Amino acid sequence: MSKVLTEADAFTATVTVPEGGDARTAESVEAPLQALANRTNALMRRGRNAAYNVASSDLAAGGNYTLTTQVASTGFSHAANAVTVPAPGRYLVMVSALVTDTDTNDPTIVFIGLYLGGNIITAGIGSRPSGTNSQDIPVHLTTLLEIADPATEKIELRNGVNAGATIGADKGSMIIVRLSEL
């Protein structure tokens, strides 16, 4: 009679299979399949990641950037410009963007705020040394997040100080990688 194997979150060190003269029993087949199922589960749970395009047009200060999915492992989702991760854990978040700003101050400073559950966690800051507003301003940020409750701790990107900041199509990205469980 068949049965369903329940995967454990463990990378089983060895997979032992029967050899030519060994008796073929349910256990001799089930044990290596269980080990492989455990490995698959462990790798899937740790290898989850997602990448999003980040864009906007003439955002007000504090406005959310628009996210579109490039690729996302099972469990990642986004709605209302906030990303929900698949499970509690530690996540590495990297954001890189070329920001256009209409400000002609010399220098012009912009920032992208990274929010978790509605609270600012960190910001990527960029500056342009001239008042020429046709030059894009590079902004980068990298941070490690500990997310205990994915339902309430959603990741958002918001415009910083200046109204009128824009990230054009294909000029911004956010990558999220799950590193471990909490």
Phi and psi in degrees as GROMACS dihedral restraints (atoms count N, CA, C in turn):
[ dihedral_restraints ]
;  ai    aj    ak    al  type     phi  dphi    fc
    3     4     5     6     1   -81.6    20    10
    4     5     6     7     1   161.1    20    10
    6     7     8     9     1  -149.7    20    10
    7     8     9    10     1   161.1    20    10
    9    10    11    12     1   -93.8    20    10
   10    11    12    13     1   131.3    20    10
   12    13    14    15     1   -82.6    20    10
   13    14    15    16     1   137.1    20    10
   15    16    17    18     1  -101.0    20    10
   16    17    18    19     1   119.7    20    10
   18    19    20    21     1   -74.0    20    10
   19    20    21    22     1   142.1    20    10
   21    22    23    24     1  -101.5    20    10
   22    23    24    25     1   153.3    20    10
   24    25    26    27     1   -86.8    20    10
   25    26    27    28     1    69.2    20    10
   27    28    29    30     1  -148.2    20    10
   28    29    30    31     1   136.8    20    10
   30    31    32    33     1   -87.5    20    10
   31    32    33    34     1    96.1    20    10
   33    34    35    36     1   -59.2    20    10
   34    35    36    37     1   125.9    20    10
   36    37    38    39     1   -64.5    20    10
   37    38    39    40     1   -44.3    20    10
   39    40    41    42     1  -129.2    20    10
   40    41    42    43     1   152.6    20    10
   42    43    44    45     1  -119.4    20    10
   43    44    45    46     1   111.4    20    10
   45    46    47    48     1   -99.7    20    10
   46    47    48    49     1   125.6    20    10
   48    49    50    51     1  -117.8    20    10
   49    50    51    52     1   155.0    20    10
   51    52    53    54     1   -69.5    20    10
   52    53    54    55     1   150.0    20    10
   54    55    56    57     1  -103.0    20    10
   55    56    57    58     1   178.7    20    10
   57    58    59    60     1   -47.8    20    10
   58    59    60    61     1   -45.8    20    10
   60    61    62    63     1   -91.3    20    10
   61    62    63    64     1    -2.7    20    10
   63    64    65    66     1   -73.6    20    10
   64    65    66    67     1   148.6    20    10
   66    67    68    69     1   -67.8    20    10
   67    68    69    70     1   139.9    20    10
   69    70    71    72     1   -93.9    20    10
   70    71    72    73     1   106.9    20    10
   72    73    74    75     1  -123.8    20    10
   73    74    75    76     1   169.2    20    10
   75    76    77    78     1   -59.2    20    10
   76    77    78    79     1   -40.6    20    10
   78    79    80    81     1   -64.8    20    10
   79    80    81    82     1   -37.6    20    10
   81    82    83    84     1   -67.6    20    10
   82    83    84    85     1   -24.0    20    10
   84    85    86    87     1   -93.0    20    10
   85    86    87    88     1   -40.1    20    10
   87    88    89    90     1   -66.4    20    10
   88    89    90    91     1   -41.1    20    10
   90    91    92    93     1   -58.9    20    10
   91    92    93    94     1   -49.8    20    10
   93    94    95    96     1   -69.0    20    10
   94    95    96    97     1   -33.2    20    10
   96    97    98    99     1   -65.3    20    10
   97    98    99   100     1   -37.9    20    10
   99   100   101   102     1   -63.3    20    10
  100   101   102   103     1   -43.5    20    10
  102   103   104   105     1   -60.2    20    10
  103   104   105   106     1   -43.2    20    10
  105   106   107   108     1   -67.6    20    10
  106   107   108   109     1   -38.6    20    10
  108   109   110   111     1   -62.8    20    10
  109   110   111   112     1   -41.4    20    10
  111   112   113   114     1   -62.3    20    10
  112   113   114   115     1   -45.2    20    10
  114   115   116   117     1   -61.7    20    10
  115   116   117   118     1   -45.1    20    10
  117   118   119   120     1   -59.0    20    10
  118   119   120   121     1   -46.6    20    10
  120   121   122   123     1   -62.1    20    10
  121   122   123   124     1   -45.5    20    10
  123   124   125   126     1   -62.5    20    10
  124   125   126   127     1   -43.4    20    10
  126   127   128   129     1   -67.2    20    10
  127   128   129   130     1   -40.6    20    10
  129   130   131   132     1   -63.1    20    10
  130   131   132   133     1   -42.8    20    10
  132   133   134   135     1   -68.6    20    10
  133   134   135   136     1   -30.6    20    10
  135   136   137   138     1   -93.5    20    10
  136   137   138   139     1   -20.9    20    10
  138   139   140   141     1   -94.2    20    10
  139   140   141   142     1    16.9    20    10
  141   142   143   144     1   -76.8    20    10
  142   143   144   145     1   135.9    20    10
  144   145   146   147     1  -155.5    20    10
  145   146   147   148     1   167.8    20    10
  147   148   149   150     1  -150.6    20    10
  148   149   150   151     1   153.2    20    10
  150   151   152   153     1  -134.0    20    10
  151   152   153   154     1   136.3    20    10
  153   154   155   156     1  -128.8    20    10
  154   155   156   157     1   143.7    20    10
  156   157   158   159     1   -79.4    20    10
  157   158   159   160     1   142.2    20    10
  159   160   161   162     1  -118.5    20    10
  160   161   162   163     1   127.1    20    10
  162   163   164   165     1  -148.7    20    10
  163   164   165   166     1   168.3    20    10
  165   166   167   168     1  -168.0    20    10
  166   167   168   169     1   169.5    20    10
  168   169   170   171     1  -140.5    20    10
  169   170   171   172     1   119.1    20    10
  171   172   173   174     1    47.0    20    10
  172   173   174   175     1    58.4    20    10
  174   175   176   177     1   -73.5    20    10
  175   176   177   178     1   143.0    20    10
  177   178   179   180     1   -73.9    20    10
  178   179   180   181     1   158.3    20    10
  180   181   182   183     1   -57.8    20    10
  181   182   183   184     1   131.1    20    10
  183   184   185   186     1    87.8    20    10
  184   185   186   187     1    -4.8    20    10
  186   187   188   189     1   -72.8    20    10
  187   188   189   190     1   149.0    20    10
  189   190   191   192     1   -80.4    20    10
  190   191   192   193     1   139.0    20    10
  192   193   194   195     1   -75.5    20    10
  193   194   195   196     1   150.3    20    10
  195   196   197   198     1   -83.7    20    10
  196   197   198   199     1   132.6    20    10
  198   199   200   201     1  -112.8    20    10
  199   200   201   202     1   136.3    20    10
  201   202   203   204     1  -129.3    20    10
  202   203   204   205     1   141.7    20    10
  204   205   206   207     1   -75.3    20    10
  205   206   207   208     1   128.8    20    10
  207   208   209   210     1   -89.3    20    10
  208   209   210   211     1   -53.6    20    10
  210   211   212   213     1  -155.7    20    10
  211   212   213   214     1   142.5    20    10
  213   214   215   216     1  -147.9    20    10
  214   215   216   217     1   131.9    20    10
  216   217   218   219     1   -68.5    20    10
  217   218   219   220     1   163.3    20    10
  219   220   221   222     1   -52.6    20    10
  220   221   222   223     1   132.1    20    10
  222   223   224   225     1   103.9    20    10
  223   224   225   226     1   -25.8    20    10
  225   226   227   228     1   -77.3    20    10
  226   227   228   229     1   140.2    20    10
  228   229   230   231     1  -150.6    20    10
  229   230   231   232     1   162.3    20    10
  231   232   233   234     1  -144.0    20    10
  232   233   234   235     1   143.4    20    10
  234   235   236   237     1  -153.3    20    10
  235   236   237   238     1   148.0    20    10
  237   238   239   240     1    51.7    20    10
  238   239   240   241     1    36.4    20    10
  240   241   242   243     1    62.2    20    10
  241   242   243   244     1    26.0    20    10
  243   244   245   246     1  -126.0    20    10
  244   245   246   247     1   139.5    20    10
  246   247   248   249     1   -97.8    20    10
  247   248   249   250     1   133.1    20    10
  249   250   251   252     1  -106.5    20    10
  250   251   252   253     1   126.8    20    10
  252   253   254   255     1   -86.0    20    10
  253   254   255   256     1   160.5    20    10
  255   256   257   258     1   -74.5    20    10
  256   257   258   259     1   -24.6    20    10
  258   259   260   261     1  -161.3    20    10
  259   260   261   262     1   159.2    20    10
  261   262   263   264     1   -56.3    20    10
  262   263   264   265     1   146.6    20    10
  264   265   266   267     1   164.1    20    10
  265   266   267   268     1  -175.4    20    10
  267   268   269   270     1   -99.9    20    10
  268   269   270   271     1   130.4    20    10
  270   271   272   273     1  -126.8    20    10
  271   272   273   274     1   136.5    20    10
  273   274   275   276     1   -94.1    20    10
  274   275   276   277     1   125.8    20    10
  276   277   278   279     1  -119.3    20    10
  277   278   279   280     1   126.9    20    10
  279   280   281   282     1  -125.6    20    10
  280   281   282   283     1   130.6    20    10
  282   283   284   285     1  -126.8    20    10
  283   284   285   286     1   136.0    20    10
  285   286   287   288     1  -141.9    20    10
  286   287   288   289     1   131.4    20    10
  288   289   290   291     1  -152.4    20    10
  289   290   291   292     1   152.5    20    10
  291   292   293   294     1  -105.0    20    10
  292   293   294   295     1   112.1    20    10
  294   295   296   297     1  -100.3    20    10
  295   296   297   298     1   131.7    20    10
  297   298   299   300     1  -101.0    20    10
  298   299   300   301     1   132.3    20    10
  300   301   302   303     1  -133.2    20    10
  301   302   303   304     1   137.9    20    10
  303   304   305   306     1   -79.1    20    10
  304   305   306   307     1    -7.3    20    10
  306   307   308   309     1   -63.9    20    10
  307   308   309   310     1   138.3    20    10
  309   310   311   312     1  -111.9    20    10
  310   311   312   313     1    16.8    20    10
  312   313   314   315     1   -63.9    20    10
  313   314   315   316     1   155.3    20    10
  315   316   317   318     1  -123.5    20    10
  316   317   318   319     1   102.0    20    10
  318   319   320   321     1   -86.0    20    10
  319   320   321   322     1   163.1    20    10
  321   322   323   324     1  -101.3    20    10
  322   323   324   325     1   130.9    20    10
  324   325   326   327     1  -119.0    20    10
  325   326   327   328     1   132.5    20    10
  327   328   329   330     1  -130.1    20    10
  328   329   330   331     1   157.3    20    10
  330   331   332   333     1  -146.3    20    10
  331   332   333   334     1   153.2    20    10
  333   334   335   336     1  -111.4    20    10
  334   335   336   337     1   121.4    20    10
  336   337   338   339     1   -90.8    20    10
  337   338   339   340     1   134.5    20    10
  339   340   341   342     1  -101.7    20    10
  340   341   342   343     1   121.6    20    10
  342   343   344   345     1  -112.7    20    10
  343   344   345   346     1   145.1    20    10
  345   346   347   348     1  -129.1    20    10
  346   347   348   349     1   118.3    20    10
  348   349   350   351     1    61.4    20    10
  349   350   351   352     1    31.4    20    10
  351   352   353   354     1    85.5    20    10
  352   353   354   355     1    -2.1    20    10
  354   355   356   357     1  -111.0    20    10
  355   356   357   358     1   135.3    20    10
  357   358   359   360     1   -68.6    20    10
  358   359   360   361     1   134.1    20    10
  360   361   362   363     1  -106.2    20    10
  361   362   363   364     1   -45.6    20    10
  363   364   365   366     1  -159.9    20    10
  364   365   366   367     1   173.6    20    10
  366   367   368   369     1  -143.1    20    10
  367   368   369   370     1   146.9    20    10
  369   370   371   372     1   -98.3    20    10
  370   371   372   373     1   129.4    20    10
  372   373   374   375     1  -117.4    20    10
  373   374   375   376     1   136.9    20    10
  375   376   377   378     1  -134.8    20    10
  376   377   378   379     1   156.2    20    10
  378   379   380   381     1  -141.7    20    10
  379   380   381   382     1   153.4    20    10
  381   382   383   384     1  -117.4    20    10
  382   383   384   385     1   123.7    20    10
  384   385   386   387     1   -75.3    20    10
  385   386   387   388     1    -5.4    20    10
  387   388   389   390     1  -124.0    20    10
  388   389   390   391     1   165.9    20    10
  390   391   392   393     1   -87.4    20    10
  391   392   393   394     1    11.8    20    10
  393   394   395   396     1   -80.1    20    10
  394   395   396   397     1   108.6    20    10
  396   397   398   399     1   -79.5    20    10
  397   398   399   400     1     5.2    20    10
  399   400   401   402     1   -87.8    20    10
  400   401   402   403     1    -8.2    20    10
  402   403   404   405     1   -88.2    20    10
  403   404   405   406     1   130.1    20    10
  405   406   407   408     1   -70.4    20    10
  406   407   408   409     1   149.9    20    10
  408   409   410   411     1  -110.8    20    10
  409   410   411   412     1   117.2    20    10
  411   412   413   414     1   -74.0    20    10
  412   413   414   415     1   133.1    20    10
  414   415   416   417     1  -131.4    20    10
  415   416   417   418     1   130.3    20    10
  417   418   419   420     1  -135.4    20    10
  418   419   420   421     1   145.0    20    10
  420   421   422   423     1  -149.3    20    10
  421   422   423   424     1   146.8    20    10
  423   424   425   426     1  -138.9    20    10
  424   425   426   427     1   132.9    20    10
  426   427   428   429     1  -150.8    20    10
  427   428   429   430     1   160.8    20    10
  429   430   431   432     1  -108.8    20    10
  430   431   432   433     1   126.6    20    10
  432   433   434   435     1  -114.1    20    10
  433   434   435   436     1   139.5    20    10
  435   436   437   438     1  -106.7    20    10
  436   437   438   439     1   114.0    20    10
  438   439   440   441     1  -110.9    20    10
  439   440   441   442     1   115.0    20    10
  441   442   443   444     1   -92.9    20    10
  442   443   444   445     1   -33.6    20    10
  444   445   446   447     1  -131.7    20    10
  445   446   447   448     1    91.2    20    10
  447   448   449   450     1   -57.4    20    10
  448   449   450   451     1   -26.6    20    10
  450   451   452   453     1   -66.9    20    10
  451   452   453   454     1   -31.2    20    10
  453   454   455   456     1  -110.5    20    10
  454   455   456   457     1   -20.4    20    10
  456   457   458   459     1  -101.7    20    10
  457   458   459   460     1    81.6    20    10
  459   460   461   462     1   -96.4    20    10
  460   461   462   463     1   147.5    20    10
  462   463   464   465     1   -93.2    20    10
  463   464   465   466     1   128.3    20    10
  465   466   467   468     1  -131.5    20    10
  466   467   468   469     1   153.4    20    10
  468   469   470   471     1  -117.6    20    10
  469   470   471   472     1   130.7    20    10
  471   472   473   474     1  -129.2    20    10
  472   473   474   475     1   152.2    20    10
  474   475   476   477     1   -66.6    20    10
  475   476   477   478     1   145.3    20    10
  477   478   479   480     1   -85.9    20    10
  478   479   480   481     1  -121.6    20    10
  480   481   482   483     1   -73.0    20    10
  481   482   483   484     1   -47.8    20    10
  483   484   485   486     1   -88.1    20    10
  484   485   486   487     1   131.5    20    10
  486   487   488   489     1   -72.9    20    10
  487   488   489   490     1   150.0    20    10
  489   490   491   492     1    93.2    20    10
  490   491   492   493     1     3.5    20    10
  492   493   494   495     1   -73.8    20    10
  493   494   495   496     1   138.8    20    10
  495   496   497   498     1  -134.0    20    10
  496   497   498   499     1   138.4    20    10
  498   499   500   501     1  -115.1    20    10
  499   500   501   502     1   114.4    20    10
  501   502   503   504     1   -72.9    20    10
  502   503   504   505     1   169.0    20    10
  504   505   506   507     1   -55.7    20    10
  505   506   507   508     1   136.7    20    10
  507   508   509   510     1    61.7    20    10
  508   509   510   511     1    23.3    20    10
  510   511   512   513     1  -116.4    20    10
  511   512   513   514     1     5.6    20    10
  513   514   515   516     1  -146.2    20    10
  514   515   516   517     1   145.5    20    10
  516   517   518   519     1  -149.0    20    10
  517   518   519   520     1   152.9    20    10
  519   520   521   522     1  -131.0    20    10
  520   521   522   523     1   129.1    20    10
  522   523   524   525     1  -118.5    20    10
  523   524   525   526     1   132.8    20    10
  525   526   527   528     1  -124.1    20    10
  526   527   528   529     1   127.3    20    10
  528   529   530   531     1  -126.2    20    10
  529   530   531   532     1   126.7    20    10
  531   532   533   534     1   -81.0    20    10
  532   533   534   535     1   121.9    20    10
  534   535   536   537     1   -93.9    20    10
  535   536   537   538     1   -39.3    20    10
  537   538   539   540     1  -166.8    20    10
  538   539   540   541     1   173.8    20    10
  540   541   542   543     1   -81.9    20    10
  541   542   543   544     1   164.8    20    10
